Each structure stands twice: as structure tokens, then as C-alpha cells.
Amino acid sequence: MPKKVSRRKFLKDAGLFGAGIIGTPLLRGLSRGPSNAWAAAKPIKFGGIYSLSGVVAAWGKAGQQGAMMAAMEINQTGGILKRPVECRFEDDACNPEFGVRKTRRLVLDWGADFLHGFNHSGVALSAVPILPELKRMLLIPCASSPAITTEAFNKYVFRPRANVYQSGAAAAVIAAKMPHKKWTVIGPDYSFGWDAWGAFVHHLIKRKPDVEVMSIQAWPKFGAGDFTSYILKVMEAKPDAVYTPLWGGDFVTFLKQAKRYGFFEKVAVVITEGGLAVDGFYALSTKGGTESEVPEGIWGAAHGYWFDHPKTEKNKKWVEKFMSMYGEYPHNVAHDAYGAMYLYKKAIEKAKTIETDAVIEAMETMEFDTPGYTRKMRKEDHSAFAEVPYGKTAKAPEKTGIAMNLVDIVDAPGKDIIEPIEDVLERRAKKTPAPWMKYVIKG
């Protein structure tokens, strides 16, 4: 494992140092220092809003890492339109009110030209409606509720990754091949959890009509802390299999508590869309990262990207560079925030201006690359055609720090799992709830 570089040293070496700000770049690593023209050029400002504190702070940190890495590279190669990139990050603390306030602050006080961020779908859904007032674009590399680009859609919001409709469809491909019929859920009681479970079941029933959607379901509040009563409720119902959209610190706490009751021995299959992202593996590692509390055989998508897949030279080199900078394996949000910065770069250069409407037009049908994938935006809802990987957990002592890996990974093709645009447009026009909400049963 490479030695971890401190944030201060990384920013200093990259020429991107500041208190919450990536400041004027020094272009360290080029054959010459910055020219007078570069030094005088007005920077293009990118404001990031992430959950940098609380139970999903690791996800916010990952977004900051990916965006910072991309900004450093962009500045080292001449910036965007021969202008340096400057970034500032704000913490929404998973609080919708904070998210709105910090979004306004970045634009009105700091002068952000473009926005990116949001880990929590509830926070994103609160902030998206103010974008037309601010006249600023927002790229979301994490928050995954479909409502963001359907019911709450406006022309300023883009999601360059899969939402939970897509990840649910991908999970259903895996689950439909299993013999298990009785399915239930333990998931966070807000839009992301409801949509994740509902979309999964919606697609599973299409593929396997004899599936039983159990009426006994568990819906703890986000950040509940104690999941014991929910774990026992699910176990007493005796499901064959469980789908869990719990994520971040909630999933880590759930797994630790569930193991005490033999949950993973008594339930044949557990599938989690985002619970076992890289932060979960780190948090559940033991003995200095040589062993893990994670049971083998759990299926997961790592929220849309796993650093060991795909096994291409491009992805391998990016992972190696990321680890040399940060001393840890890249999280999916780092991957997607990095890709979002380059998507902005590509669209701005195509538009040849930072004027918002021109960049929106350039981005709406754009094909773009991330370290792992090639994706394409869909004009009507600013959603991406994006592959979703699912694999199962297996011991991997060579993965120092996490001691686990996802294996047997299969990518569901983006074109096969995206919601049909006619359905999106109908829901948006009629303002009707998603059809899969009928599978969310409380009480």
C-alpha cells in the first residue's frame, strides 16, 4: 500500500492550496512555470457541495478527492480555455437546509461559475429547485434518486452516472437467476431507499413473476444508529433474500449489529446497491486491514464503480495514480467526481465559453469518459446511459487495508437498464408518483 499523502501536502504540491479552496494553480510538473498570461487569466470557479461530516463523511471526502485530482491535472495541462480552474468545497452535513444555503453561498458570495456535488438524495432534491434562480449548472456524481431528473428536473441539473432505477434493474438481472422467491428490504426511509427497493422489485417481477414481495419490511430513519429492532423484524419474517439500500455509516453499523444475530447465515442472499462501497470495506476491516468483518457472498454494486473493474490499462493507471496521491483505494464518488470535472471541461471547450446556456447545450448529448467507463448523456432528462457492475464479496488478503474484493463482476449495459424516456416524460408531465412505490410497505 503506498504511503498516504496528507491533504495539506497534496494541495501544496499541486499548487491548489487554500482553506476549503483550491486556489490559483502553480502548474507544478510542467517544463516551465505559469506564464504571465496564465497568471493574469481569470479562473473558472467550480463549487462543490458534499457531506463532509456525519455518517457518510467518507462519501463527501471521496467527492472532494476526485474533483481535486481532476482539477490538478487540468491545470497542469493548461486549464480550460487557457484559464485556470479554482475550486471551493462546502459541507451540507446531510441537511437539506444546509445544502440550499451552501449552494447559494457558493454562487452568490464566492462567484461559482459551475456546481457539482451532493451525496444525499434528500439534500439534492432540496437544492435542485433553486438552480434556475441562480442560473448555474449542477453535476451530481453521487445522489441517485430518480426524482432528481424526473419530478424535480430542470435544465440546469445533470447526473453523469446511474441512478437507483438503473442499479435496481441491474440487481434484478442477478437476482432473477437465483432460486429465492421471498424478498424483503431493510432500507433508509427516504426517497433514495424507497426508489432503490421499488425499482429493484419492479424489474425483478418482470424477470421472475413468481417472486413474493413480503409485506414485512424495515424502514429505519437515515442515521438511525441502532438497527436491532429492524434486524429482528426482518429475521422473524423469514425471508429467502434481502435487498438493502443502506449506505455509508448506516450500512457499517447494520452489518456489525446483524452479525450478532446470525443474520447472514439465516438469510440466503443479501444484495446491497451502495452499502459495500470502498468506505464500507475500510470501516469493516480488522487487524490492520489484513482481515474483514464482511461476510463472503454478499452481492454489491459499490454504488456504480469498483476500483478493480474493469481490468483495463486506463482504469489500472488511474487507480495507481489515485493511490499514490491519497494512499487508499478510490471510492466510487471519487471516480464519478473526477469524471464530472472532465465532463465540464469537455462541454466548456465544445461551447468555447463558460456561458451557462451554451455549456448546457454542449453537454446534453455528450459522450464522455470516466476512468472506468464511456457514458453518454440523454438530452430529455440529463441522465447518463451508464453501466452498473455487480459482484460478490470474497476474501482478498492481498488487498491490504480492506482484505476483501468484489469478484465475478458483471456490467449491466447502460442502454438496457435506463428508464424509458416516455415513462420519465409522462411522470414529469402528470406529476404522478413512480409506479414502483406500491412495493414500499410500511407499518
BELFEN-V550566 format. One record per helix or strand. SS is the DSSP state (H for helix, E for strand). FROM is the first residue (numbers start at 1). LEN is the number of residues. If there is no record, write none. Layout:
BEGIN
SS,FROM,LEN ; SS,FROM,LEN
END
This chain:
BEGIN
H,7,8 ; E,21,2 ; H,36,5 ; E,44,7 ; H,57,20 ; E,80,1 ; E,83,1 ; E,85,7 ; H,96,14 ; E,114,4 ; H,121,8 ; H,131,4 ; E,138,2 ; H,146,4 ; E,157,3 ; H,164,12 ; E,182,5 ; H,191,17 ; E,212,2 ; E,218,1 ; H,228,10 ; E,241,4 ; H,248,13 ; H,263,4 ; E,269,4 ; H,278,6 ; E,285,2 ; H,287,3 ; E,291,2 ; E,299,2 ; H,302,3 ; H,313,14 ; H,332,20 ; H,356,8 ; E,367,3 ; E,374,5 ; E,383,3 ; E,388,8 ; E,404,9 ; H,414,4 ; H,421,10 ; H,435,5
END
